[in-house]
Each structure stands twice: as structure tokens, then as C-alpha cells.
Amino acid sequence: MFEVLPLRSDASVGIEIDGTPLRVPAHFTVAAALLASGQLTCRSSAVSGAPRGPFCMMGVCFECLVEIDGVPNRQGCMTRVADGMRVRSMHANARLA
């Protein structure tokens, strides 16, 4: 369901998602980079352990929480990628930042 639309800019940045280096368009959010790379989940539910992934893409649902550069509970859909960024999925209860 996620389709990358062509843009006029060729600018890209290097990020790392769960240890895998990627080059993504500089205008992407972390959630868009996850989806474009084929990764549909970014965390697991604290209650049931069920996989969760980006859903609303506008900061309302909080399903896209990830750890970014060591800071947990960041909304991937509201955070634009930056060169050298390290993103990790969250698969346990995270400490409050």
C-alpha cells in the first residue's frame, strides 16, 4: 500500500535501521523510511507483544514509536531523517525519556 512518489530532488541521507545501513530521500520521515525499506513493524505491544507499525502517519496514533539515536518513544512519522541517524525497533517496555 505504500508507494514512493517521484520528486524532483535527488538529495539523500544515510541512516541505519536495526543495524542495516540505508540511503533514503532526505525529505522522508523515519516512518516513511521504515515502510520504503519493507519493514512493516517498528515495535511490539507492551501488553500482548503483538507487532505494531506506522498507521496514521500524522502523529495521532503513536503506533510508530521507535528509538532514535538512543532516545526511546520517538514518533517515527513526526521525525524527519538526518544523515547518520540510528533507528532501532522497540520490542520491550522502554524507559521514559
Backbone hydrogen bonds in HBPLUS format (Angstrom, degrees):
<---DONOR---> <-ACCEPTOR-->    atom                        ^
c    i                          cat <-CA-CA->   ^        H-A-AA   ^      H-
h    n   atom  resd res      DA  || num        DHA   H-A  angle D-A-AA Bond
n    s   type  num  typ     dist DA aas  dist angle  dist       angle   num
A0026-ALA N   A0011-ALA O   3.06 MM  15  5.64 164.9  2.08 125.0 126.0     1
A0013-VAL N   A0024-VAL O   2.85 MM  11  5.62 155.6  1.91 160.8 166.3     2
A0024-VAL N   A0013-VAL O   2.98 MM  11  5.62 158.4  2.03 158.5 162.7     3
A0084-GLY N   A0014-GLY O   2.69 MM  70  5.73 163.5  1.71 170.3 176.2     4
A0015-ILE N   A0022-LEU O   2.91 MM   7  5.41 157.3  1.96 151.4 158.8     5
A0022-LEU N   A0015-ILE O   2.80 MM   7  5.41 161.3  1.83 160.4 160.0     6
A0016-GLU N   A0085-MET O   2.87 MM  69  6.27 149.3  1.97 159.5 168.7     7
A0087-VAL N   A0016-GLU O   2.74 MM  71  5.97 175.5  1.74 168.7 170.3     8
A0017-ILE N   A0020-THR O   2.96 MM   3  5.20 162.8  1.99 141.8 140.2     9
A0020-THR N   A0017-ILE O   2.97 MM   3  5.20 167.1  1.99 115.8 119.1    10
A0018-ASP N   A0087-VAL O   2.82 MM  69  6.17 169.1  1.83 161.3 163.2    11
A0028-PHE N   A0025-PRO O   3.12 MM   3  5.69 169.7  2.13 121.4 124.4    12
A0081-VAL N   A0028-PHE O   3.02 MM  53  6.02 170.1  2.03 150.8 151.4    13
A0033-ALA N   A0029-THR O   2.99 MM   4  6.27 154.4  2.06 148.8 155.9    14
A0030-VAL N   A0079-THR O   2.84 MM  49  5.91 148.1  1.94 170.2 177.0    15
A0034-LEU N   A0030-VAL O   2.92 MM   4  6.24 154.3  1.99 151.1 158.1    16
A0031-ALA N   A0076-GLY O   3.02 MM  45  4.63 156.3  2.07 106.8 103.4    17
A0035-LEU N   A0031-ALA O   3.02 MM   4  6.29 169.0  2.04 153.2 155.0    18
A0036-ALA N   A0032-ALA O   2.85 MM   4  5.96 161.5  1.88 149.7 155.5    19
A0037-SER N   A0033-ALA O   3.02 MM   4  6.07 141.7  2.17 140.8 149.8    20
A0039-GLN N   A0034-LEU O   3.01 MM   5  5.23 138.1  2.19 164.6 153.5    21
A0038-GLY N   A0035-LEU O   3.03 MM   3  5.15 155.8  2.09 104.2 111.9    22
A0042-CYS N   A0052-ARG O   2.82 MM  10  6.18 156.1  1.87 153.8 157.9    23
A0090-MET N   A0042-CYS O   2.99 MM  48  6.50 151.9  2.07 143.7 145.9    24
A0043-ARG N   A0052-ARG O   3.42 MM   9  5.36 157.0  2.47 141.0 138.6    25
A0052-ARG N   A0043-ARG O   2.87 MM   9  5.36 157.5  1.92 157.4 151.2    26
A0044-SER N   A0090-MET O   2.93 MM  46  6.58 132.3  2.17 156.8 161.7    27
A0045-SER N   A0050-ALA O   2.76 MM   5  5.12 156.8  1.81 142.7 150.3    28
A0049-GLY N   A0045-SER O   2.90 MM   4  4.49 132.2  2.14 115.6 128.3    29
A0076-GLY N   A0064-CYS O   3.17 MM  12  5.33 158.8  2.21 121.3 127.6    30
A0066-VAL N   A0074-ARG O   2.93 MM   8  5.38 153.5  2.00 146.0 153.6    31
A0074-ARG N   A0066-VAL O   2.95 MM   8  5.38 167.9  1.96 162.1 159.6    32
A0067-GLU N   A0088-ARG O   2.92 MM  21  5.04 177.8  1.92 160.1 159.3    33
A0088-ARG N   A0067-GLU O   2.80 MM  21  5.04 157.7  1.85 149.9 155.4    34
A0068-ILE N   A0071-VAL O   2.95 MM   3  5.25 155.3  2.01 143.5 139.5    35
A0071-VAL N   A0068-ILE O   2.98 MM   3  5.25 167.4  1.99 116.6 120.3    36
A0069-ASP N   A0086-ARG O   2.76 MM  17  5.05 172.0  1.77 157.9 160.4    37
A0078-MET N   A0075-GLN O   3.22 MM   3  5.52 149.2  2.32 105.6 114.3    38
A0085-MET N   A0082-ALA O   3.05 MM   3  5.54 156.3  2.11 143.1 141.4    39
